[in-house]
Amino acid sequence: MTYFDELKRTMEWLAEQPDTMFVGQTVAGPGTFMYQTLRDVPPDKTLEMPINESFQMQFSIGMALAGYIPISVYPRQNFLLLATSDMVNMLDKIPAISEGQLLPKMIIRVASGPYQPVHPGHQHIGNYAEAFRQMFTTIDVVELEEPEDVFPAYRDALQREDQKPTLIIEHGNYYNSK
């Protein structure tokens, strides 16, 4: 299986799981390269969001606190930076603030944008995995390097017993090359 095929298969598997919901930009319709992995996900499992990254993260945190398992989709790491304050100061700290009473499990799906065959501009291709790892105390950061990494990473994020949120970083250039 290719990187893309594994992502598509995994997104369809996630959609079959109880309490999951895809939230984000171009989850319900085309617009970015990530949509193609979601094109066969049932519409009732997607919630299209406006381009307001901070609001999307806050909304996703609320869903997680209400018992859903949001898969919050951000097509580019550069734009996830706009939600980083919410991740660092809310999502990452809720377990400590609540003395372990609230454990908002969610999956944050993001990619470093592809720069081939056409370079989209430097504001679309950043990879901030190491910076995210240094900022978080409870959010797990996982990078998907190979096709065989895809399903286990998402499965483990969904099924983790410690209820921690997981930031999963895909690489847009691998969609067509691996």
Contact map, one row per residue, 1 for C-alpha under 8 A:
1110110000000000000000000000000000000000000000000000000000000000000000000000000000000000000000000000000000000000000000000000000000000000000000000010000000000000000000000000000000
1111110000000000000000000000000000000000000000000000000000000000000000000000000000000000000000000000000000000000000000000000000000000000000000000010000000000000000000000000001001
1111111000000000000000000000000000000000000000000000000000000000000000000000000000000000000000000000000000000000000000000000000000000000000000000111010000000000000000000000011111
0111111100000000000000000000000000001000000000000000000000000000000000000000000000000000000000000000000000000000000000000000000000000000000000000010000000000000000000000000011101
1111111110000000000000000000000000001000000000000000000000000000000000000000000000000000000000000000000000000000000000000000000000000000000000000000000000000000000000000000000000
1111111111000000000000000000000000000000000000000000000000000000000000000000000000000000000000000000000000000000000000000000000000000000000000000011011000000000000000000000000000
0011111111100000000000000000000000001000000000000000000000000000000000000000000000000000000000000000000000000000000000000000000000000000000000000000011000000000000000000000000000
0001111111110000000000000000000000011100000000000000000000000000000000000000000000000000000000000000000000000000000000000000000000000000000000000000000000000000000000000000000000
0000111111111000000000000000000000001000000000000000000000000000000000000000000000000000000000000000000000000000000000000000000000000000000000000000000000000000000000000000000000
0000011111111100000000000000000000000000000000000000000000000000000000000000000000000000000000000000000000000000000000000000000000000000000000000000011001000000000000000000000000
0000001111111110000000000000000000001100100000000000000000000000000000000000000000000000000000000000000000000000000000000000000000000000000000000000000000000000000000000000000000
0000000111111111000000000000000000000101100000000000000000000000000000000000000000000000000000000000000000000000000000000000000000000000000000000000000000000000000000000000000000
0000000011111111100000000000000000000000000000000000000000000000000000000000000000000000000000000000000000000000000000000000000000000000000000000000000000000000000000000000000000
0000000001111111100100000000000000000000000000000000000000000000000000000000000000000000000000000000000000000000000000000000000000000000000000000000000000000000000000000000000000
0000000000111111110111000000000000000000110010000000000000000000000000000000000000000000000000000000000000000000000000000000000000000000000000000000000000000000000000000000000000
0000000000011111110100000000000000000000000000000000000000000000000000000000000000000000000000000000000000000000000000000000000000000000000000000000000000000000000000000000000000
0000000000001111111100000000000000000000000000000000000000000000000000000000000000000000000000000000000000000000000000000000000000000000000000000000000000000000000000000000000000
0000000000000011111100000000000000000000000000000000000000000000000000000000000000000000000000000000000000000000000000000000000000000000000000000000000000000000000000000000000000
0000000000000000111110000000000000000000000000000000000000000000001111000000000000000000000000000000000000000000000000000000000000000000000000000000000000000000000000000000000000
0000000000000111111111000000000000000000000010000000000000000000000111100000000000000000000000000000000000000000000000000000000000000000000000000000000000000000000000000000000000
0000000000000010001111100000000000000000000011100000000000000000000111100000000000000000000000000000000000000000000000000000000000000000000000000000000000000000000000000000000000
0000000000000010000111110010000000000000000011100000000000000000000001111000000000000000000000000000000000000000000000000000000000000000000000000000000000000000000000000000000000
0000000000000000000011111010000000000000000001111000000100010000000001111000000000000000000000000000000000000000000000000000000000000000000000000000000000000000000000000000000000
0000000000000000000001111110000000000000000000111100000100000000000000011100000000000000000000000000000000000000000000000000000000000000000000000000000000000000000000000000000000
0000000000000000000000111111000000000000000000011110000000000000000000001110000000000000000000000000000000000000000000000000000000000000000000000000000000000000000000000000000000
0000000000000000000000011111111101100000000000011000000000000000000000000000000000000000000000000000000000000000000000000000000000000000000000000000000000000000000000000000000000
0000000000000000000001111111110000100110000001110000000000000000000000001000000000000000000000000000000000000000000000000000000000000000000000000000000000000000000000000000000000
0000000000000000000000001111110000100110001001110000000000000000000000000000000000000000000000000000000000000000000000000000000000000000000000000000000000000000000000000000000000
0000000000000000000000000111111000100010000000010000000000000000000000000000000000000000000000000000000000000000000000000000000000000000000000000000000000000000000000000000000000
0000000000000000000000000111111100110000000000000000000000000000000000000000000000000000000000000000000000000000000000000000000000000000000000000000000000000000000000000000000000
0000000000000000000000000100111110100000000000000000000000000000000000000000000000000000000000000000000000000000000000000000000000000000000000000000000000000000000000000000000000
0000000000000000000000000100011111110000000000000000000000000000000000000010000000000000000000000000000000000000000000000000000000000000000000000000000000000000000000000000000000
0000000000000000000000000000001111110000000000000000000000000000000000000010000000000000000000000000000000000000000000000000000000000000000000000000000000000000000000000001000000
0000000000000000000000000100000111111100000000000000000000000000000000000010000000000000000000000000000000000000000000000000000000000000000000000000000000000000000000000000000000
0000000000000000000000000111111111111110000000000000000000000000000000000000000000000000000000000000000000000000000000000000000000000000000000000000000000000000000000000000000000
0000000100000000000000000000010111111110000000000000000000000000000000000000000000000000000000000000000000000000000000000000000000000000000000000000000000000000000000000000000000
0001101110100000000000000000000001111111000000000000000000000000000000000000000000000000000000000000000000000000000000000000000000000000000000000000000000000000000000000000000000
0000000100110000000000000011000001111111100000000000000000000000000000000000000000000000000000000000000000000000000000000000000000000000000000000000000000000000000000000000000000
0000000000000000000000000011100000111111100000000000000000000000000000000000000000000000000000000000000000000000000000000000000000000000000000000000000000000000000000000000000000
0000000000010000000000000000000000001111110000000000000000000000000000000000000000000000000000000000000000000000000000000000000000000000000000000000000000000000000000000000000000
0000000000110010000000000000000000000111111011000000000000000000000000000000000000000000000000000000000000000000000000000000000000000000000000000000000000000000000000000000000000
0000000000000010000000000000000000000001111111000000000000000000000000000000000000000000000000000000000000000000000000000000000000000000000000000000000000000000000000000000000000
0000000000000000000000000001000000000000111111100000000000000000000000000000000000000000000000000000000000000000000000000000000000000000000000000000000000000000000000000000000000
0000000000000000000000000000000000000000011111100000000000000000000000000000000000000000000000000000000000000000000000000000000000000000000000000000000000000000000000000000000000
0000000000000010000111000000000000000000111111100000000000000000000000000000000000000000000000000000000000000000000000000000000000000000000000000000000000000000000000000000000000
0000000000000000000011100011000000000000111111110000000000000000000000000000000000000000000000000000000000000000000000000000000000000000000000000000000000000000000000000000000000
0000000000000000000011110011000000000000001111111000000000000000000000000000000000000000000000000000000000000000000000000000000000000000000000000000000000000000000000000000000000
0000000000000000000000111111100000000000000001111100000000000000000000000000000000000000000000000000000000000000000000000000000000000000000000000000000000000000000000000000000000
0000000000000000000000111100000000000000000000111111000100000000000000000000000000000000000000000000000000000000000000000000000000000000000000000000000000000000000000000000000000
0000000000000000000000011000000000000000000000011111000100000000000000000000000000000000000000000000000000000000000000000000000000000000000000000000000000000000000000000000000000
0000000000000000000000001000000000000000000000001111100000000000000000000000000000000000000000000000000000000000000000000000000000000000000000000000000000000000000000000000000000
0000000000000000000000000000000000000000000000001111111100000000000000000000000000000000000000000000000000000000000000000000000000000000000000000000000000000000000000000000000000
0000000000000000000000000000000000000000000000000011111110000000000000000100001101100000000000000000000000000000000000000000000000000000000000000000000000000000000000000000000000
0000000000000000000000000000000000000000000000000001111111000000000000000000000001110100000000000000000000000000000000000000000000000000000000000000000000000000000000000000000000
0000000000000000000000000000000000000000000000000001111111100000000000000000000000100000000000000000000000000000000000000000000000000000000000000000000000000000000000000000000000
0000000000000000000000110000000000000000000000001101111111110000000000010000000000100000000000000000000000000000000000000000000000000000000000000000000000000000000000000000000000
0000000000000000000000000000000000000000000000000000111111111000000000010000000000100110000000000000000000000000000000000000000000000000000000000000000000000000000000000000000000
0000000000000000000000000000000000000000000000000000011111111100000000000000000000000100000000000000000000000000000000000000000000000000000000000000000000000000000000000000000000
0000000000000000000000000000000000000000000000000000001111111110000000000000000000000000000000000000000000000000000000000000000000000000000000000000000000000000000000000000000000
0000000000000000000000100000000000000000000000000000000111111111000001110000000000000000000000000000000001000000000000000000000000000000000000000000000000000000000000000000000000
0000000000000000000000000000000000000000000000000000000011111111100000000000000000000000001000000000000101000000000000000000000000000000000000000000000000000000000000000000000000
0000000000000000000000000000000000000000000000000000000001111111110000000000000000000000000000000000000000000000000000000000000000000000000000000000000000000000000000000000000000
0000000000000000000000000000000000000000000000000000000000111111111111000000000000000000000000000000000000000000000000000000000000000000000000000000000000000000000000000000000000
0000000000000000000000000000000000000000000000000000000000011111111111000000000000000000000000000000000111000000000000000000000000000000000000000000000000000000000000000000000000
0000000000000000000000000000000000000000000000000000000000001111111100000000000000000000000000000000011100000000000000000000000000000000000000000000000000000000000000000000000000
0000000000000000000000000000000000000000000000000000000000000111111100000000000000000000000000000000000000000000000000000000000000000000000000000000000000000000000000000000000000
0000000000000000001000000000000000000000000000000000000000000011111110000000000000000000000000000000000100000000000000000000000000000000000000000000000000000000000000000000000000
0000000000000000001110000000000000000000000000000000000000000011111111000000000000000000000000000000000000000000000000000000000000000000000000000000000000000000000000000000000000
0000000000000000001110000000000000000000000000000000000000000011001111100000000000000000000000000000000011100000000000000000000000000000000000000000000000000100000000000000000000
0000000000000000001111100000000000000000000000000000000000010011000111110000000000000000000000000000000001100000000000000000000000000000000000000000000000000000000000000000000000
0000000000000000000111100000000000000000000000000000000000010000000011111000000000000000000000000000000001111000000000000000000000000000000000000000000000000000000000000000000000
0000000000000000000001110000000000000000000000000000000110010000000001111100000000000000000000000000000001111000000000000000000000000000000000000000000000000000000000000000000000
0000000000000000000001111010000000000000000000000000000000000000000000111110000000000000000000000000000000011100000000000000000000000000000000000000000000000000000000000000000000
0000000000000000000000011000000000000000000000000000100000000000000000011111101100000000000000000000000000011110000000000000000000000000000000000000000000000000000000000000000000
0000000000000000000000001000000111000000000000000000000000000000000000001111101000000000000000000000000000001111100000000000000000000000000000000000000000000000000000000000000000
0000000000000000000000000000000000000000000000000000000000000000000000000111111100000000000000000000000000000111100000000001110000000000000000000000000000000000000000000000000000
0000000000000000000000000000000000000000000000000000000000000000000000000111111110000000000000000000000000000111100000000001111100000000000000000000000000000000000000000000000000
0000000000000000000000000000000000000000000000000000000000000000000000000001111111000000000000000000000000000001000000000011111000000000000000000000000000000000000000000000000000
0000000000000000000000000000000000000000000000000000100000000000000000000111111111100000000000000000000000000000000000000001000000000000000000000000000000000000000000000000000000
0000000000000000000000000000000000000000000000000000100000000000000000000101111111110000000000000000000000000100000000000000000000000000000000000000000000000000000000000000000000
0000000000000000000000000000000000000000000000000000000000000000000000000000111111111000000000000000000000000000000000000000000000000000000000000000000000000000000000000000000000
0000000000000000000000000000000000000000000000000000110000000000000000000000011111111000000000000000000000000000000000000000000000000000000000000000000000000000000000000000000000
0000000000000000000000000000000000000000000000000000111110000000000000000000001111111110000000000000000000000000000000000000000000000000000000000000000000000000000000000000000000
0000000000000000000000000000000000000000000000000000010000000000000000000000000111111111000000000000000000000000000000000000000000000000000000000000000000000000000000000000000000
0000000000000000000000000000000000000000000000000000000000000000000000000000000011111111110000000000000000000000000000000000000000000000000000000000000000000000000000000000000000
0000000000000000000000000000000000000000000000000000010011000000000000000000000000111111111000000000000000000000000000000000000000000000000000000000000000000000000000000000000000
0000000000000000000000000000000000000000000000000000000010000000000000000000000000111111111100000000000000000000000000000000000000000000000000000000000000000000000000000000000000
0000000000000000000000000000000000000000000000000000000000000000000000000000000000011111111110000000000000000000000000000000000000000011000000000000000000000000000000000000000000
0000000000000000000000000000000000000000000000000000000000000000000000000000000000001111111110000000000000000000000000000000000000000000000000000000000000000000000000000000000000
0000000000000000000000000000000000000000000000000000000000000000000000000000000000001111111111000000000000000000000000000000000000000000000000000000000000000000000000000000000000
0000000000000000000000000000000000000000000000000000000000001000000000000000000000000111111111000000000100000000000000000000000000000000001000000000000000000000000010000000000000
0000000000000000000000000000000000000000000000000000000000000000000000000000000000000011111111100000000000000000000000000000000000000001111000000000000000000000000000000000000000
0000000000000000000000000000000000000000000000000000000000000000000000000000000000000001111111111000000000000000000000000000000000000000110000000000000000000000000000000000000000
0000000000000000000000000000000000000000000000000000000000000000000000000000000000000000011111111101011100000000000000000000000000000000000000000000000000000000000000000000000000
0000000000000000000000000000000000000000000000000000000000000000000000000000000000000000000111111111111000000000000000000000000000000000000000000000000000000000000000000000000000
0000000000000000000000000000000000000000000000000000000000000000000000000000000000000000000011111111000000000000000000000000000000000000000000000000000000000000000000000000000000
0000000000000000000000000000000000000000000000000000000000000000000000000000000000000000000011111111000000000000000000000000000000000000000000000000000000000000000000000000000000
0000000000000000000000000000000000000000000000000000000000000000000000000000000000000000000001111111110000000000000000000000000000000000000000000000000000000000000000000000000000
0000000000000000000000000000000000000000000000000000000000000000000000000000000000000000000000111111110000000000000000000000000000000000000000000000000000000000000000000000000000
0000000000000000000000000000000000000000000000000000000000000000000000000000000000000000000001111111111000000000000000000000000000000000000000000000000000000000000000000000000000
0000000000000000000000000000000000000000000000000000000000000000000000000000000000000000000000100111111000000000000000000000000000000000000000000000000000000000000000000000000000
0000000000000000000000000000000000000000000000000000000000000000100000000000000000000000000001100111111100000000000000000000000000000000000000000000000000000000000000000000000000
0000000000000000000000000000000000000000000000000000000000000000100000000000000000000000000001100001111110000000000000000000000000000000000000000000000000000000001100000000000000
0000000000000000000000000000000000000000000000000000000000001001101000000000000000000000001001000000011111000000000000000000000000000000000000000000000000000000001110000000000000
0000000000000000000000000000000000000000000000000000000000000001000010000000000000000000000000000000001111100000000000000000000000000000000000000000000000000000001111000000000000
0000000000000000000000000000000000000000000000000000000000011001000011110000000000000000000000000000000111110000000000000000000000000000000000000000000000001100000111000000000000
0000000000000000000000000000000000000000000000000000000000000000000011110000000000000000000000000000000011111000000000000000000000000000000000000000000000001100000011110000000000
0000000000000000000000000000000000000000000000000000000000000000000000111100000000000000000000000000000001111100000000000000000000000000000000000000000000000000000011110000000000
0000000000000000000000000000000000000000000000000000000000000000000000111110000000000000000000000000000000111110000000000000000000000000000000000000000000000000000000111100000000
0000000000000000000000000000000000000000000000000000000000000000000000001111100100000000000000000000000000011111000000000000000000000000000000000000000000000000000000111100000000
0000000000000000000000000000000000000000000000000000000000000000000000000111100000000000000000000000000000001111100000000000001000000000000000000000000000000000000000001111000000
0000000000000000000000000000000000000000000000000000000000000000000000000011110000000000000000000000000000000111110000000001111000000000000000000000000000000000000000001111000000
0000000000000000000000000000000000000000000000000000000000000000000000000011100000000000000000000000000000000011111000000001110000000000000000000000000000000000000000000011100000
0000000000000000000000000000000000000000000000000000000000000000000000000000000000000000000000000000000000000001111110110001100000000000000000000000000000000000000000000011110000
0000000000000000000000000000000000000000000000000000000000000000000000000000000000000000000000000000000000000000111111110000100000000000000000000000000000000000000000000001100000
0000000000000000000000000000000000000000000000000000000000000000000000000000000000000000000000000000000000000000011111100000000000000000000000000000000000000000000000000000100000
0000000000000000000000000000000000000000000000000000000000000000000000000000000000000000000000000000000000000000011111100000000000000000000000000000000000000000000000000000000000
0000000000000000000000000000000000000000000000000000000000000000000000000000000000000000000000000000000000000000001111110000000000000000000000000000000000000000000000000000000000
0000000000000000000000000000000000000000000000000000000000000000000000000000000000000000000000000000000000000000011111111000000000000000000000000000000000000000000000000000000000
0000000000000000000000000000000000000000000000000000000000000000000000000000000000000000000000000000000000000000011001111111100000000000000000000000000000000000000000000000000000
0000000000000000000000000000000000000000000000000000000000000000000000000000000000000000000000000000000000000000000000111111100000000000000000000000000000000000000000000000000000
0000000000000000000000000000000000000000000000000000000000000000000000000000000000000000000000000000000000000000000000011111110000000000000000000000000000000000000000000000000000
0000000000000000000000000000000000000000000000000000000000000000000000000000010000000000000000000000000000000000000000011111110000000000000000000000000000000000000000000000000000
0000000000000000000000000000000000000000000000000000000000000000000000000001111000000000000000000000000000000001110000011111110000000000000000000000000000000000000000000000000000
0000000000000000000000000000000000000000000000000000000000000000000000000001110000000000000000000000000000000001111000011111111000000000000000000000000000000000000000000000000000
0000000000000000000000000000000000000000000000000000000000000000000000000001110000000000000000000000000000000001100000000111111100000000000000000000000000000000000000000000000000
0000000000000000000000000000000000000000000000000000000000000000000000000000110000000000000000000000000000000011000000000000111110000000000000000000000000000000000000000000000000
0000000000000000000000000000000000000000000000000000000000000000000000000000100000000000000000000000000000000000000000000000011111110000000000000000000000000000000000000000000000
0000000000000000000000000000000000000000000000000000000000000000000000000000000000000000000000000000000000000000000000000000001111111000000010100000000000000000000000001000000000
0000000000000000000000000000000000000000000000000000000000000000000000000000000000000000000000000000000000000000000000000000000111111100000000000000000000000000000000000000000000
0000000000000000000000000000000000000000000000000000000000000000000000000000000000000000000000000000000000000000000000000000000111111110000000000000000000000000000000000000000000
0000000000000000000000000000000000000000000000000000000000000000000000000000000000000000000000000000000000000000000000000000000111111111000010000000000000000000000000000000000000
0000000000000000000000000000000000000000000000000000000000000000000000000000000000000000000000000000000000000000000000000000000011111111000110000000000000000000000000000000000000
0000000000000000000000000000000000000000000000000000000000000000000000000000000000000000000000000000000000000000000000000000000001111111100000000000000000000000000000000000000000
0000000000000000000000000000000000000000000000000000000000000000000000000000000000000001000000000000000000000000000000000000000000111111100000000000000000000000000000000000000000
0000000000000000000000000000000000000000000000000000000000000000000000000000000000000001000100000000000000000000000000000000000000011111111100000000000000000000000000000000000000
0000000000000000000000000000000000000000000000000000000000000000000000000000000000000000000110000000000000000000000000000000000000000111111000000000000000000000000000000000000000
0000000000000000000000000000000000000000000000000000000000000000000000000000000000000000000110000000000000000000000000000000000000000001111100000000000000000000000110000000000000
0000000000000000000000000000000000000000000000000000000000000000000000000000000000000000001100000000000000000000000000000000000000000001111110000000000000000000000111100000000000
0000000000000000000000000000000000000000000000000000000000000000000000000000000000000000000000000000000000000000000000000000000000001001011111000000000000000000000111100000000000
0000000000000000000000000000000000000000000000000000000000000000000000000000000000000000000000000000000000000000000000000000000010011000001111100000000000000000000001111000000000
0000000000000000000000000000000000000000000000000000000000000000000000000000000000000000000000000000000000000000000000000000000000000000000111110000000010000000000001111000000000
0000000000000000000000000000000000000000000000000000000000000000000000000000000000000000000000000000000000000000000000000000000010000000000011111000000000000000000000011100000000
0000000000000000000000000000000000000000000000000000000000000000000000000000000000000000000000000000000000000000000000000000000000000000000001111110110010000000000000011110000000
0000000000000000000000000000000000000000000000000000000000000000000000000000000000000000000000000000000000000000000000000000000000000000000000111110100000000000000000000110000000
0010000000000000000000000000000000000000000000000000000000000000000000000000000000000000000000000000000000000000000000000000000000000000000000011111110000000000000000000000000001
1111010000000000000000000000000000000000000000000000000000000000000000000000000000000000000000000000000000000000000000000000000000000000000000011111110000000000000000000000000001
0010010000000000000000000000000000000000000000000000000000000000000000000000000000000000000000000000000000000000000000000000000000000000000000000111111100000000000000000000000000
0000000000000000000000000000000000000000000000000000000000000000000000000000000000000000000000000000000000000000000000000000000000000000000000011111111110000000000000000000000000
0010011001000000000000000000000000000000000000000000000000000000000000000000000000000000000000000000000000000000000000000000000000000000000000010111111111000000000000000000000000
0000011001000000000000000000000000000000000000000000000000000000000000000000000000000000000000000000000000000000000000000000000000000000000000000001111111100000000000000000000000
0000000000000000000000000000000000000000000000000000000000000000000000000000000000000000000000000000000000000000000000000000000000000000000000000001111111110000000000000000000000
0000000000000000000000000000000000000000000000000000000000000000000000000000000000000000000000000000000000000000000000000000000000000000000001010000111111111000000000010000000000
0000000001000000000000000000000000000000000000000000000000000000000000000000000000000000000000000000000000000000000000000000000000000000000000000000011111111100000000010000000000
0000000000000000000000000000000000000000000000000000000000000000000000000000000000000000000000000000000000000000000000000000000000000000000000000000001111111110000000000000000000
0000000000000000000000000000000000000000000000000000000000000000000000000000000000000000000000000000000000000000000000000000000000000000000000000000000111111111000000000000000000
0000000000000000000000000000000000000000000000000000000000000000000000000000000000000000000000000000000001100000000000000000000000000000000000000000000011111111000011000000000000
0000000000000000000000000000000000000000000000000000000000000000000010000000000000000000000000000000000001100000000000000000000000000000000000000000000001111111000000000000000000
0000000000000000000000000000000000000000000000000000000000000000000000000000000000000000000000000000000000000000000000000000000000000000000000000000000000111111100000000000000000
0000000000000000000000000000000000000000000000000000000000000000000000000000000000000000000000000000000000000000000000000000000000000000000000000000000000011111111100000000000000
0000000000000000000000000000000000000000000000000000000000000000000000000000000000000000000000000000000000000000000000000000000000000000000000000000000000000011111000000000000000
0000000000000000000000000000000000000000000000000000000000000000000000000000000000000000000000000000000000000000000000000000000000000000000000000000000000000001111100000000000000
0000000000000000000000000000000000000000000000000000000000000000000000000000000000000000000000000000001110000000000000000000000000000000000000000000000000000001111110000000000000
0000000000000000000000000000000000000000000000000000000000000000000000000000000000000000000000000000001111000000000000000000000000000000011100000000000000000001011111000000000000
0000000000000000000000000000000000000000000000000000000000000000000000000000000000000000001000000000000111110000000000000000000000000000011100000000000000001000001111100000000000
0000000000000000000000000000000000000000000000000000000000000000000000000000000000000000000000000000000011110000000000000000000000000000001111000000000000001000000111110000000000
0000000000000000000000000000000000000000000000000000000000000000000000000000000000000000000000000000000000111100000000000000000000000000001111000000000000000000000011111000000000
0000000000000000000000000000000000000000000000000000000000000000000000000000000000000000000000000000000000111100000000000000000000000000000011110000000011000000000001111100000000
0000000000000000000000000000000000000000000000000000000000000000000000000000000000000000000000000000000000001111000000000000000010000000000011110000000000000000000000111110000000
0000000000000000000000000000000000000000000000000000000000000000000000000000000000000000000000000000000000001111000000000000000000000000000000111000000000000000000000011111000000
0000000000000000000000000000000000000000000000000000000000000000000000000000000000000000000000000000000000000011110000000000000000000000000000011000000000000000000000001111111000
0000000000000000000000000000000010000000000000000000000000000000000000000000000000000000000000000000000000000011111000000000000000000000000000000000000000000000000000000111111000
0000000000000000000000000000000000000000000000000000000000000000000000000000000000000000000000000000000000000000111100000000000000000000000000000000000000000000000000000011111110
0011000000000000000000000000000000000000000000000000000000000000000000000000000000000000000000000000000000000000010000000000000000000000000000000000000000000000000000000011111111
0111000000000000000000000000000000000000000000000000000000000000000000000000000000000000000000000000000000000000000000000000000000000000000000000000000000000000000000000011111111
0011000000000000000000000000000000000000000000000000000000000000000000000000000000000000000000000000000000000000000000000000000000000000000000000000000000000000000000000000111111
0010000000000000000000000000000000000000000000000000000000000000000000000000000000000000000000000000000000000000000000000000000000000000000000000000000000000000000000000000111111
0111000000000000000000000000000000000000000000000000000000000000000000000000000000000000000000000000000000000000000000000000000000000000000000000110000000000000000000000000011111
